[in-house]
Amino acid sequence: MYPLNKILVALDCSELDATIIRFAAFISRVSDTDTIYFVNVIRHMNIPAAVQKEFPGIIENALEERKAQLEASIAKEMEGSNGVKTECIVENGQPARKILEMTEKYKIDLAIVGRKNQLKGSGVLSHRLARRAVCSLLIVPEGAVTESGKILVPIDFSQYAQNALEQAINIGTRVKNEVEIICQNVYNVPVGYHYTGKSYEEFRQIMQKNAELDFKKFIKSIDLKGLKVRECYSLDEDEDPVADIYEKAVKVQASLMVIGAKGRTASTALFIGSMAERLIQINDTIPMVVVRPKGKAAGWLDIIKDI
């Protein structure tokens, strides 16, 4: 998996900023990050031309004032993160569009955004970035803390799952405390199983055994770097595997979730896969990394196939 050399952090001058900045500092320490771009896009600055003429420089002064405010917060929360270059950027415009443009302009490896529950604001930005960005994404809920005791990685034995597990291992090997990575596979009993002459329980065991064999083949090609990695299997009985994943993450008290997403270029990044999409919707408590293969191209034929 590619290193996280360049990180973009989306700020909005809310109470959540401090949490997001701390996570940026944490990730930079465990990923050998070179540069962190802290970005704030002010959505509404529609000042009439007559007012701008009467008060020249009003927009520029407002942007500089906001930048100074953010730089003070960044310096406070990034204290002790030596060796990482930081840059604060404040612009006027449409937040999601501007941030997407910057992920390409600065060749960003990871974008970090917040998720609000009680605080004012919406989660639209994280959904848009997850669908359209050509880099990985870390979504940080309000109140989250930077600790990595258990990392949950949903796996379906695909290349996307391998990307996610490798990124989880990269993070796990660099933190000070002991880390356990839990690989969760969600399986189901297919409709029509009874035509085989097997009972529901018998066929469930067959499906889990098959998943266990797939895991053994899957894990052989991955360097675990000495980390403790354990597998777990969850039976999906209500056609909602994402709920099973989130429930498991809560039950094991995971401090981080890492999930693989489909790779797309900026022009064709229409979706990230239904599982990642829904996890972003329902997970409002656990920090989650959505790992996207950087720079992987996909044509319209691939999109049609996915649809």
N, C-alpha and C positions, 0 to 999 in steps of 0.2 A: 504494500500500500504506500502511496506517495506521502512524503513528510509534510507537516503543516508549517511550512516556512513563512507564509504570509497569511495573516488573519485580519478579517474585517469585522468590526464590532459596531452594531447599530444601536445608537443611544437616542433617547427622546427627552432628556432632562426631567425624568420622573424618578421616584424613589427606587425603581428597579435598576437604574443605571449602576448603582454601587455593586449590586449583586452580579450584574453582567461583567463589569470590569474585573471583579475578583476572579470570575471564571476565566476571563481572557488571560489574566496573570497566571492562573493555575495551568491552563493549557500550554501557555508559552514555556513554562518551566519543564513540562514533561514532553515537549515536542521539538525542542531546539528551534523555536520560532525566531526569525530574523526581524520581522517588522509587523507591528499591529497598527492598523488604520482604524481610528475611532471616528465614526461618521454620524453626523446629525443632520437630517434634512428637515427644514422648516416648511411645512405644507402650505400655510396660508400667509403670504406676504403680498397681497394684491393692493398695493398702494397706488392711488390714482396719479397719473402723470403730473397733474397740477400741484399735488402735494409734494411729489418728488422734486419738482422744479423749485418750489418755495423752500424746501428743506433738502438741499443736495447732500448726498451721502447718507441719507437716513437708512437705506437698506444695508449698505456696507458697514455702517456703525452697529446696526443691530446684529449682523452676522459676527462681527468681531467681539461684541459683548458676549454673545452666546458661546463663542469659541473660548474666551477667557474663563467663563464659568465652567465649561466642561474640562478644560485643561487642569483646573484646580482639583476637580473630582478625580480625574485620571491620575494625577501625581500622588494623591492621597492613597488611592486603592492599589496603585502599582508599586508602591514603595517596597524596595527590596528585590524587585525584578530587574536586576542589572543585566546589561548586555543586549536588551531588547530595544530596538528603535521604535518609537511611537510617533504617530502623526495624527493630529486632530483636524478633521475636515468638516466645515459647516457650510451647507448650501441651501438654496431655496428651490423648491420644486416638489415633484411627486415622489414620496419616499421609496416605494418599491422599485420604481423605474430607475431612480438615481442610484440606488444601492446595487441593482443588477448591473447597471453600466459600470460601476466601480469594481465589481467582482471580476469583470473582464479586463478593464483598463489596468488594474494592478495585479492581474493574474493571481487572484486570491485562492488559497487552498481550503480555507474554512471561514464561513461567515457565522457570527454569533448574534442571536437575537433573543429578546425576552418574551415571555408569555405572561400576560396579566390575568389574574383571577378576581381579586378584589379592587386592585388599582384601576384608575380610569384608563381607557384605551381598549383596543381590540387585538385579536390575533391574526388579522388578515395578512399582515406583513409576513409572518412566518410561513403561512400557507403559500403565498405567492413565491417567496424565495425558494421554498422546497420544490415547487413545481418547475421553476424557471432557471434557477441558478445552475451554473456549470461546475460548482464546487460543492464540498460537503457543508453541512449546516448543523450547528449546535443550538438547540432551543432550550432556554433556561427559564423555568417557571419562577415566579416570585417566591421568595422564601427559601430557595434552594441553597444548599451549602456545598462547598468544594471539598468533598471527601470521596474516596473511591474504595469502598469496602467490598461491594459486590457489583459486578457489571453483568447485566442480562443482555444476551445476544440471541435474538430469534433466528433460527436457521432453517432453511429448506434445502440445504445441500447444493445451492446454486453458486455461481461465481460472485453474485452480489452478497450472499451470506459470507463467503470467504473474505471478501473485502472488509466487511463489518467486523468479523472476528479478528482479522489481522490488525485493524485499527484499534480494537479493544485491547489486544495484546501489547501494542505499542504504548498505549496509555498506561496499562497495568504495570509494565516493566519499569516505568520511570517514577512512580509514586513511592513515597517513603513507607507507608503502611502496607500490610499484607493484603493482596487483592485476590479475590476468587471470581473467575469468569464462569457464568452459567449459560450453557448453550441449550436453548429450549426449542424443541421441535413440536409443533402442533399437528396432530394427525386426526383423521376421522374414519369412521366405518362407512364405506360407500353404499349408496342406495342399491338395493338388489342383492345384497350379500346373501340373503336367505336362499337364493337360487343355487348357491354352492352346496347347500345341505349343512352349512355350519350355523351355529347359534351366533347371536350378537356378540357374546363374550368371547367365543372362540375366534371369530373374525377380528375382533379388537386386538386380541393377542397376536394374531398374524400380522396386522398392520403395524403394531408397535415393534414386533421382532424385525420386520422389514426396515423400519426406521432406524433401529439400532444397528443393523448391518450397514445401512447407508452412512450412518455417522462414523463408523469405524473406517470406512473408505475415505470419507470426507476429511477426517482429522489427520490422516496419515501424511498429507501433503503440506501441513501447516506447522511452522516452527512455533511451539508454545513458549519458548524462551524461559523455561523453568517455572512458568506460572501454573497455579492450580486451576484446571479447567474440568468442569463436570457437566455431564449431559443430563437433561431431564425431558420427559415426554408428557404431553398434555392431550387428552382426548377431547376433541371438539364435538360436543353433542348438540349444539344449537346453531350450527353454521355461522359462528362468529369467532373465528380464530384470534382476531385482534383483541377481543375482550379477554380471552384466555391468556394472552401474552401480558396484557396490562395487569390482570389479577395476579399472575405469577410474580411480576415485578414488585407489586405491592406486598405480596405475601413474604417474599424473601428479603424485603427491605433493600432492594437494589438502589444504589446511589447514582447509577447511570445506566441508560439503555443505549445500545448501539445497533442500528438497523441498516441494512444495505438497501440502496435505491437504484433504480434503473438509470443508466447514464444517457444524457442527451446533450446536444449542443444548444446554444442559446436560441437558435432558430427553430429547433424541433423539440424543445423540452416541455412537452405538453403535460406530462404526468410523471410520477415517480413510482408508480405501482400502488395498487389499492391498499395493500397492507400498511405501507409507510404513510400513505395519505390518511388513513383512518386512525392510525396511532397518534399522529399529530393532532387530530381532532379530539380524541378522548383523553390523552395523557396530559394532565394539567398539574402534575405534582413532581414528576421525576425528570431531571435533565436528560435530554436525548440527542444523540448524534445521528444524523442521517448521512450515511456515507455514500457519496456518488463518485463513480469512476471519473476522474478528472479528464476533461478533454475528449471523452469518448463520443464519437460521432454516431448519429443514427439518421437514416433516411426516412422518407415518407412511407416506404414499403414496410419498414419496421414498425412504424406507428400504426399503420392499418392492421398489421398482424396483432399488435397488442390490443387494439380495440376489439 
